[in-house]
Amino acid sequence: MGSQQDQPIVRMVQQHITGRPVSLHVPGHKNGTVFPASLTEWEKILPYDLTEIAGLDDLHEPEEGIAEAEHLAAEVFGAAKTWFLINGSTAGNLAMVMAAFSPGDQVLVQRDAHKSVMNAVKLAGARAVFARPEIDETTQLSIGISREILADAWARYPSLKGVIITSPSYEGWSSDISSLAEFVHGHNGVLLVDEAHGAHFAASPQLPKEALAQGADVVVQSAHKMLPALTMSAYLHASGSRVSRERLSYYLRMLQSSSPSYLLLASLDAARHYVHTIQHKGWCAEQLSVQKQELEAVIGSRLIQPPEHVAADPLKWLVPVPEGYTGWEVQEALEQEDIYSELAGSSYVLWALPLTNGRIDIPLKAVRRVWAGLELRDVKRAPSFSMSELFPRLSEGAWEEEPGGEEWILLESAEGRNAAAPLVPYPPGIPLWLEGEYVDVERIRYARDLLQNGGRLQGGRKEDDRFFVKVKHRKKG
Ligand SMILES: Cc1ncc(COP(=O)(O)O)c(C=O)c1O
């Protein structure tokens, strides 16, 4: 095993560049010497944008620097094996689910999963049983699935082969994974965790405990979300032998680009080194909590917290907006001050903060201006829908393609029809309905509410003020 001080991919690429290589290979920008003038500022990084040539290893059959870097990452994140991903957690979720399950397998899926998990189940040909997560009554936010629902699911569907959960949630709230892992393994199932938002958890015991350390079999993490890494870079980690590592490699070779970006690979290597450094030197939450209090003083209220038994990521701040306003309105007001939030909900904006020991750049004066500009509104907004109104506690997914045509109709007319395409609020990317699902009035109202408040929906079609969705033709007879 190499040293954690080393960054094998970064080193390998730097060595290559130092030799002032002549590029007679792809990519066409030839180490940045042939490039559109509008992007001259990229000059410094273009030589790093390489491909698999001699001395640079091969992501799909790693033996040198990439293999070393993946070994070092496995050590830091506590995995038996780690793969570097250059197509985001999306590719990780697809490979993880396709490797773990075979066509026809029944699998329990947390209903507020990212669309990539839903797509993965579909591509694997598995049969989903959806489990609604527990909902925090105060905030109506998801707090993950409980052991009780696992027990109910296994009682009703004893042939379940495993469970796919999402933890932490987009808002940074974590499930009690060890208790879920104990149950699932006790029933001979596998536990897969989409930990896209928790790649930084291994850095400090002051952060929620990582899924791997709690017994998950395979875990996907978007390095780019909460670690200092480039967009689309991610990790896939495996532990134990319940899911075949050969199958994981097989699907990754199938699903990932055959021309992986060395910018992304180097950034995954450097992000691992960053986590190792913090593990070693320690991370101090003190600075962050001082800044949190400063913000609370400016906005005149406490940040939103989960119930006591739920571990929350201190780097995700749920900032409540004043009474009478929606999170989308405040998000827009903040953008006028050049402050961009991670997402907005009906009553909050979500901020994702960096993992650092230094002071974080939060322009409090601008935030004060925004809050001062929000006039008092004497309207109480009706609380947004809760997930418990939208999704049943346990439900079987529509998994077999039904023949028959499809049509675009007005959102308002879709009640009682079966969806022909998923409709996905984005962010966070959790499908409101999936292909084949029955469209009910609650979900139509939810979609309408979201659109009226400035939320975005993928999978529909907008024409002026009208919004169309794709549904299946009514069955005859
Ligand atoms: C929970 C969750 N899983 C997976 C993904 C997909 O991650 P990526 O963008 O790295 O492909 C996202 C993206 O937002 C997500 O929120």
The ligand as an SDF file (V2000), in Angstrom:
LIG
                    3D

 16 16  0  0  0  0  0  0  0  0999 V2000
  -29.4540   11.5310   -3.6650 C   0  0  0  0  0  0  0  0  0  0  0  0
  -28.7810   11.6620   -5.0010 C   0  0  0  0  0  0  0  0  0  0  0  0
  -28.2930   10.5720   -5.5970 N   0  0  0  0  0  0  0  0  0  0  0  0
  -27.6740   10.6130   -6.7920 C   0  0  0  0  0  0  0  0  0  0  0  0
  -27.5290   11.8060   -7.4520 C   0  0  0  0  0  0  0  0  0  0  0  0
  -26.8300   11.8190   -8.7890 C   0  0  0  0  0  0  0  0  0  0  0  0
  -25.5530   12.3190   -8.5810 O   0  0  0  0  0  0  0  0  0  0  0  0
  -24.6130   12.8390   -9.7510 P   0  0  0  0  0  0  0  0  0  0  0  0
  -25.0810   14.2150  -10.0580 O   0  0  0  0  0  0  0  0  0  0  0  0
  -23.2520   12.8160   -9.1180 O   0  0  0  0  0  0  0  0  0  0  0  0
  -24.7370   11.9200  -10.8970 O   0  0  0  0  0  0  0  0  0  0  0  0
  -28.0290   12.9890   -6.8770 C   0  0  0  0  0  0  0  0  0  0  0  0
  -27.8900   14.2730   -7.5850 C   0  0  0  0  0  0  0  0  0  0  0  0
  -28.3900   15.2900   -7.2210 O   0  0  0  0  0  0  0  0  0  0  0  0
  -28.6780   12.9150   -5.6140 C   0  0  0  0  0  0  0  0  0  0  0  0
  -29.1750   14.0060   -5.0240 O   0  0  0  0  0  0  0  0  0  0  0  0
  1  2  1  0
  2  3  1  0
  2 15  2  0
  3  4  2  0
  4  5  1  0
  5  6  1  0
  5 12  2  0
  6  7  1  0
  7  8  1  0
  8  9  2  0
  8 10  1  0
  8 11  1  0
 12 13  1  0
 12 15  1  0
 13 14  2  0
 15 16  1  0
M  END
$$$$
